[in-house]
């Protein structure tokens, strides 16, 4: 009788070990996914900052062109 109890206990221990192993593998996968997502967030943040700078530069260029156009229109009105 005690041999059967020992076998059941051994099966439960093996099942617990298998479950722990699977959970450890899942944790490693999730850590890798987390690292990948953090990398993507970092890239997106850099891209966003770059786009903001480019947008500001384009706005400044637009402002310069508008001023030039106003100056030309002002000269045309004088003529």
N, C-alpha and C positions, 0 to 999 in steps of 0.2 A: 504494500500500500504506500509506504513512504517513497518507494521508487517512482510510482506514478505521480506523486506530488512533486518530486524533484524534477521529473520530465516536464510537467506543466510549468513549473517555475523557470526551468531552463528555456522553454519555448517563449514565455513572457519576456524574459531577459533578452533573448535574441530578437524578439519583435521590437522591444524598446531600443535596442542597438540599431536595428534597421531604420526605425523611425527617426532616431537622432541623426543617423548618417544622411538620410534624405533631407532632413531639415537643415543640416549643415550645408549640403549642396545647394539647397534653395537660397540660403542666406548668401552664399558666395555669388550666385546668379544675381540676386537682388543688389548686392554691393556693386557688381559690375555694371548693372543697369543704372544704378544711382550715379556712379562715376561718369558713365556716358552722358547721362542727362545733365549733370553738372558741367561737363565739358561743352555740351550744346548750349546751355544757358550762358556760359562765359563767352562763347563765340557770338551768340545772338546779341549779347550786351555790347560787345565790341563792334559788331556790325551796326547796331543802333546808334552808337556814339559816332561812328564814321558817317552814317547817313545824316545825323543832325548837323555835323560840321559841314558836310557837302551842301545841305539845304541852306544853311546860313550863308555860305559862300555864294551860292546861286542867287539868294535874295539880295546880297550886296551887289553882285554883278547886274542884276535886274535894276536895282536902284540907280546904278551908274548909267546904264543905258537910258533909263527914263529921264534922267537929268540931261543927258546929251540930246535926246530927242526934244525935250522942252526948249533947250537952248537953240536948236536948229529951227524949231517952230517959231520961236521968238524972233530970230533973225529974218525968217520968211515974212513975218507980219510987218517988220520994219521996212521991207522992200516994197 
